[in-house]
């Protein structure tokens, strides 16, 4: 890695790497990240209910054209806004794919994860030079949580990308007015940066709801107050960007309202957003994040809090305000401002979800791109100490950090696909669904009864609706009914006219397919 002169600059100088070399280096790390995301991406079946339920909605869009208001099992509205699902449908349309599989369900997350790594490196290059950009990219590729979630068909990586874009676009706007007293007319680049901030926040809402704007917005407001720039908050609230952000954020919700789909609004804003926050969907202990916060991507996740504290404690270089001609000082100040904003975002995210009653580890995912930049800045900051520079600790820190990240990348490449396949082994509904499809044709009635777990993984592989029967099994209507083997054993005395036509046992799954009424199709007993 190159050794920049004292200070941090994004301006090409005679000692800076060439533009061509910079592009090649960033492209190489981006490709490595992409390979990590897509390597054996479809090897594991869709076993998790969290992933399968998104897969069912993507199936409704891709295979049935229900782009706005898809339903799970014909009656349950979407749990999350549809940006992730729209992305999946777009990828499939462009690629000519007409059937959703485990792999193409996960493509959007892999795409957003790779794009997020590229965005992070481009931003880091602007404030930390090429070596800082590479360190940030390697940190993301080495992060276990970032890579694992980039291989998971869920909305969290979509949210992560757009929250990151909002924060970084804000910083692309802010440095043009480092001295609040200077004023002046905003440049075209500044104006466009505000539009990107607004668009990114709007899309973050379409990814996972109002939290996509609340957390980065709160972090920006706190940052402006801490940096004594509160007056500049009004400068951000220009009509054009505000209208754009509000229009994008509210677009799907307004479609639900004017389309009379109030069940979607109740599910989204009531049960999913407010309900998770106040605890109607469950509660976890306040210290729930203590372990995942430090260990979800160890050893990197252990170092991040140190970088956060260092960034918060960093002091403004007052000389940069009086020495406007010194690019090195100005760019060093831009780096400090950036990592301080990211540190505040890290703290706000952790605090927000600690206060929230319902918690998931994936809620911490959006802090990783910001954390990667902070780690890179912290490692490079060793060079600002004369003591460390004299002892060559600065160079050792950078190369040691890079080597550690490379080792973590190799680990992620080998271990994650193996872990995904192993965790799903014996827990997949795919073999049973394939057997059921050979007995029950697409036009024949199919129901489920007695399941006490998430049905989405079964519905995903059945690729059709299977309404849940309530009450007594003996009251099942004509057609086919899927029941767990244990349930059939307990209830078969009350349903003597239901005929078992299939027994499917795979791993930990044991299902029985029952038939009532006329012979819909030729059925054979499978054991």
Secondary structure, 3 states (H helix, E strand, C coil): CCCCCCCCCCCCCCCCCCHHHHHHHHHHHHHHHHHHHHCCCCCCCCCCHHHHHHHHHHHHHHHHCCCCCCCECCCECCCCCCHHHHHHHHHHHHHCCCCCCHHHHHHHHHHHHHHHHHHHHHHHHHHHHHHHHHHHHHHHHHCHHHHHHHCCCCCHHHHHHHHHHHHHHHHHHHHHHCCCCCCCCCCHHHHHHHHHHHHHHHHHHHHHCCHHHHHHHHHHHHHHHHCCCHHHHHHHCCHHHHHHHHHHHHHHHHHHHHCCCHHHHHHHHHHHHHHHHHCCCCCCCCCCHHHHHHHCCCCHHHHHHHHHHHHHHCCCCCHHHHCCCCHHHHHHHHHHHHHHHHHHHHHHHHHHHHHCCCCCHHHHCCHHHHHHHHHHHHHHHHHHCHHHHHCCHHHHHHHHHHHHHHHHHHHHHHHHHHHHHHHHCCCCCHHHHHHHHHHCCCCCCEEEECCCCCCHHHHHHHCCCCEECCCCHHHCCCEEEEEEHHHHHHHHHHCCCCEEEEEEEECCEEEEEEEECCCCCCCCCCC
